[in-house]
Amino acid sequence: MKINIYYGGRGLLDDPTLYVISRIENVLKELRVKVERYNIYEHKNEIATLPQTFKDVDGIILATTVEWLGIGGYMQQFLDACWLYGDKEKISNTYMQPIVMSTTYGEREAETTLCNAWEILGGLPCSGLCGYVEDITAFQLNKEYNLIIEKRAENLYRTISQKIKSLPTSNQAVKQSVLRTQQLNLTPQESEQLSKYVSDDTYVKQQKEDIEELATMFKDMLGQQASTDDMPYIKELEAHFIPLREFKAGYSFSIEGIKNPLYIKVDEDKLDIHYGEEDIVDVYAKISKSIMESIIDGHMTFQRAFMTGEMTAKGNFKTLRMLDQIFPF
């Protein structure tokens, strides 16, 4: 028989949980059980891979200390890893005994939390051990307490060896009908490989950099697309431009729905069209997109749009009338 112990405390010398699990280890070894302990705080950078150590075990002990509230961060991360990367089929055949010692209030709630978590994972919880310790020395010297600890270890051995079953619980029903694991349907081998990648800081850092680079690239592509959509009419105006000798003018069109004004600069046979503010402008015009598109489609002229009030303008009106000559649509 093999039993793994997962300790989720901080490893303090006066941690009563360490004393309890050391007593349990001694009892199990006397029963010829192979015992291996994992101090989770020593594996904090590879917690995601710890569920892979369930492969050849018959049972496990989840031990932690309540120092102020709850089961503690390391144990919670370990249980998260079991949910995300653990082999659920193996967990379903694995017994778990919770050990929770407290130096403050909340050991019973923490024990219940561990049992509930293991049931939701699909595992088999056993009768655990919890207690409040005010003075670690007095606790260690108390023979009755030591006897209770030894009995709990023997109960774990008996439960595993006899494969004692327990009545069904609502946690199991909830898991089957409500809770769902990650969307990826991974095999145990794929989950193990994924957990190794998650624990590899270098790999994770590289993945984050690659994702950021891709995000930046797509943002640039979207920005270019957006800029193209926000700069219409330029190609149509360039295609219909007719140069006039000794004619120079600057036009600024404020088009409804477009942030920057459309600037047109004509210098005889030279044409410059772009969106943006310019200082040298002979005619300022304001026009809607629909009227601008009607002009470009040949259904209306700039002069007619101005005369009917569908385009407003200020500046040199002679220069305004030249628009229909240099841009005959």
C-alpha positions in Angstrom: 0.0 0.0 0.0 1.2 3.5 -0.8 -0.1 6.7 0.8 1.0 10.3 -0.1 0.8 13.2 2.3 0.3 16.7 0.9 1.1 19.4 3.5 -0.4 22.8 2.7 1.0 24.8 5.6 4.0 27.1 5.7 6.4 24.7 7.4 6.8 26.6 10.7 8.6 24.7 13.4 5.7 25.1 15.9 3.0 24.1 13.3 0.9 21.4 15.1 0.0 19.8 11.7 3.6 18.8 11.2 3.6 17.0 14.5 0.3 15.2 13.6 1.4 14.0 10.2 4.8 12.8 11.6 2.9 10.7 14.1 0.6 9.4 11.3 3.7 8.6 9.2 5.2 6.5 12.0 2.0 4.5 12.4 1.6 3.8 8.7 5.2 2.8 8.3 4.8 0.3 11.2 1.9 -1.1 9.1 4.3 -1.5 6.2 2.7 1.3 4.2 5.0 3.2 1.8 4.5 6.9 2.8 5.8 9.9 0.8 5.3 13.4 1.9 5.0 16.5 -0.4 5.4 19.9 1.3 3.5 22.0 -1.2 5.4 25.2 -0.2 8.6 23.5 -1.5 6.9 22.9 -4.9 5.1 26.3 -5.2 6.5 26.8 -8.7 5.3 23.4 -9.9 2.0 22.9 -8.0 0.2 22.2 -11.4 2.3 19.0 -11.7 1.6 17.6 -8.2 -1.7 15.8 -9.2 0.4 13.5 -11.4 1.9 12.0 -8.3 -1.4 10.2 -7.7 -0.6 7.6 -10.3 0.5 4.7 -8.0 -1.1 5.7 -4.7 -4.0 3.9 -2.8 -4.8 6.9 -0.7 -3.7 10.4 0.2 -3.7 12.7 3.2 -4.5 16.4 2.7 -3.0 18.2 5.7 -3.1 21.9 6.4 -3.2 24.5 9.2 -5.8 27.2 9.8 -3.7 30.2 10.9 -6.4 32.8 10.4 -9.0 31.8 7.8 -9.6 28.7 5.6 -7.3 26.0 4.3 -4.6 28.4 3.1 -3.3 29.4 -0.3 -1.0 26.5 -1.1 -3.7 23.9 -0.5 -6.2 25.8 -2.5 -3.8 26.0 -5.4 -3.2 22.3 -5.2 -6.9 21.5 -5.3 -7.3 23.9 -8.2 -4.6 21.9 -10.0 -6.4 18.6 -9.2 -9.5 20.0 -10.8 -7.8 21.4 -13.9 -5.1 18.8 -14.6 -5.7 15.8 -12.4 -6.7 12.4 -13.7 -10.3 12.2 -12.6 -10.5 8.4 -13.2 -7.6 7.9 -10.8 -9.0 10.3 -8.3 -12.3 8.4 -8.3 -10.5 5.4 -6.9 -8.4 7.3 -4.4 -9.2 7.6 -0.7 -8.5 10.9 1.1 -8.1 11.7 4.7 -8.3 15.4 5.8 -6.0 16.6 8.6 -6.6 20.1 9.8 -5.1 21.6 12.9 -5.9 25.2 13.9 -4.2 27.9 16.0 -7.3 30.0 15.6 -11.0 29.4 14.8 -12.2 27.3 11.8 -10.7 23.8 11.8 -14.0 22.1 11.4 -15.0 24.3 8.4 -11.6 23.7 6.8 -12.0 19.9 7.3 -15.4 20.1 5.6 -14.0 22.1 2.8 -11.4 19.5 2.0 -14.0 16.7 2.1 -16.3 18.6 -0.1 -13.5 19.4 -2.6 -12.5 15.8 -2.8 -16.1 14.6 -3.3 -16.6 17.1 -6.1 -13.4 15.9 -7.7 -15.0 12.4 -7.6 -12.7 11.0 -4.9 -13.4 8.9 -1.8 -13.1 10.9 1.5 -12.4 9.1 4.8 -13.0 10.1 8.4 -10.5 12.9 9.1 -9.0 14.6 12.1 -9.3 18.2 13.2 -8.4 20.1 16.4 -7.5 23.4 18.0 -4.0 23.7 19.5 -3.2 26.5 21.9 0.1 25.2 23.3 2.1 22.9 21.0 4.1 21.4 23.9 1.1 20.5 25.9 -0.5 19.0 22.8 2.5 16.8 22.1 2.8 15.5 25.6 -0.9 14.6 25.9 -1.1 10.8 25.6 -4.8 10.8 24.9 -4.3 13.1 21.9 -1.5 10.9 20.6 -3.8 7.9 20.9 -6.5 9.6 18.9 -4.0 10.5 16.1 -2.8 6.9 16.0 -6.3 5.5 15.8 -7.1 7.9 12.8 -4.1 6.5 11.0 -5.2 2.9 11.6 -8.7 3.8 10.4 -7.2 5.1 7.2 -5.3 1.9 6.7 -8.3 -0.2 7.4 -10.6 1.8 5.1 -8.1 1.5 2.2 -7.3 -2.2 2.7 -10.9 -3.2 3.0 -12.1 -0.7 0.3 -14.9 0.5 2.6 -17.6 2.3 0.7 -19.6 5.3 1.9 -23.1 6.4 1.2 -23.7 8.7 -1.9 -23.6 12.5 -1.2 -25.2 15.5 -2.8 -21.8 16.8 -3.8 -21.4 13.8 -6.2 -24.9 14.5 -7.6 -24.0 18.2 -8.1 -20.8 17.2 -9.9 -22.7 14.9 -12.3 -25.5 17.3 -13.2 -24.1 20.8 -12.8 -20.3 21.1 -12.6 -18.2 20.8 -15.7 -14.4 20.7 -16.0 -12.5 22.8 -18.6 -13.9 22.9 -22.1 -10.9 21.0 -23.5 -11.6 17.3 -23.4 -8.1 16.1 -22.6 -6.8 12.7 -21.9 -4.8 12.1 -18.7 -1.6 12.2 -20.7 -2.5 15.5 -22.3 -3.5 16.9 -18.9 -0.1 15.9 -17.5 1.7 17.5 -20.4 -0.4 20.7 -20.0 0.3 20.8 -16.3 4.1 20.6 -17.1 3.8 23.5 -19.5 1.8 25.6 -16.9 4.5 25.0 -14.3 7.3 26.0 -16.7 7.8 29.7 -16.0 9.9 30.2 -19.1 7.3 28.6 -21.3 4.5 30.6 -19.8 6.4 33.8 -20.2 7.2 33.0 -23.8 3.5 32.2 -24.5 2.4 35.5 -22.9 4.9 37.4 -25.1 3.7 35.6 -28.2 0.1 36.3 -27.4 0.9 40.0 -26.8 2.8 40.1 -30.1 -0.2 38.6 -31.9 -2.6 40.9 -30.2 -0.5 43.9 -31.2 -0.3 42.7 -34.8 -4.1 42.2 -35.0 -4.7 45.6 -33.5 -2.4 47.1 -36.1 -4.3 45.2 -38.8 -7.6 46.4 -37.4 -6.3 49.9 -37.2 -5.2 49.9 -40.8 -8.6 48.6 -41.8 -10.4 51.2 -39.7 -8.2 53.9 -41.2 -9.1 52.8 -44.7 -12.8 52.9 -43.8 -12.4 56.3 -42.3 -10.7 57.8 -45.4 -13.2 57.4 -48.3 -13.6 59.4 -51.5 -9.8 59.9 -52.0 -9.4 57.3 -54.9 -12.6 58.6 -56.6 -11.4 62.2 -56.5 -8.0 61.3 -57.8 -9.5 59.3 -60.6 -11.7 62.2 -61.9 -9.2 65.0 -61.4 -8.8 67.3 -64.4 -5.8 69.8 -64.0 -6.3 73.5 -65.0 -3.4 75.8 -66.0 -2.5 78.4 -63.4 -5.2 77.3 -61.0 -4.3 76.8 -57.3 -6.6 76.3 -54.4 -7.1 74.6 -51.1 -10.4 73.0 -50.0 -11.4 71.6 -46.6 -14.5 69.4 -46.4 -16.1 68.6 -43.1 -18.0 65.4 -43.8 -20.6 64.2 -41.4 -19.5 61.0 -39.5 -15.8 61.4 -40.3 -13.6 62.8 -37.6 -11.0 64.6 -39.6 -11.8 67.0 -42.5 -11.0 66.0 -46.1 -8.3 68.4 -47.5 -7.9 68.9 -51.2 -4.9 71.0 -52.5 -4.7 71.7 -56.2 -1.6 73.3 -57.8 -2.1 73.2 -61.6 -1.5 69.5 -62.4 -0.5 68.6 -58.9 -3.1 67.1 -56.5 -2.8 66.4 -52.8 -5.8 64.8 -51.0 -5.7 63.6 -47.4 -7.6 63.8 -44.1 -6.4 66.3 -41.6 -6.3 70.0 -40.5 -4.5 72.5 -42.7 -3.8 76.2 -42.3 -4.0 77.3 -46.0 -7.6 76.8 -47.1 -9.5 78.9 -49.6 -12.9 77.2 -49.1 -14.4 75.6 -46.0 -17.3 73.3 -46.8 -19.7 71.1 -44.7 -21.4 68.2 -46.3 -23.1 64.9 -45.4 -21.9 61.5 -46.6 -25.1 60.9 -48.7 -24.7 64.2 -50.7 -20.9 63.5 -51.1 -21.7 60.1 -52.5 -24.4 61.6 -54.8 -21.8 64.0 -56.2 -19.3 61.2 -56.8 -21.9 59.0 -58.4 -22.7 61.9 -60.8 -26.2 62.5 -59.6 -25.4 66.0 -58.3 -22.7 68.7 -58.6 -20.9 70.7 -56.0 -22.5 73.9 -57.2 -26.1 72.5 -57.1 -25.5 71.1 -53.6 -24.4 74.5 -52.5 -27.3 76.4 -54.1 -29.9 74.0 -52.6 -28.4 74.3 -49.2 -27.4 70.7 -48.9 -23.7 71.8 -48.7 -22.7 74.9 -46.8 -19.5 76.7 -47.5 -17.5 79.8 -46.7 -14.5 81.4 -48.4 -13.8 82.3 -52.0 -17.0 81.4 -53.9 -15.3 81.6 -57.3 -12.9 79.0 -56.1 -15.9 76.9 -54.9 -17.4 77.0 -58.4 -14.2 75.5 -59.9 -14.8 72.3 -58.0 -17.1 71.0 -60.7 -14.4 71.8 -63.4 -11.5 70.0 -61.7 -13.7 67.1 -60.6 -16.3 66.4 -63.3 -18.2 63.3 -62.2 
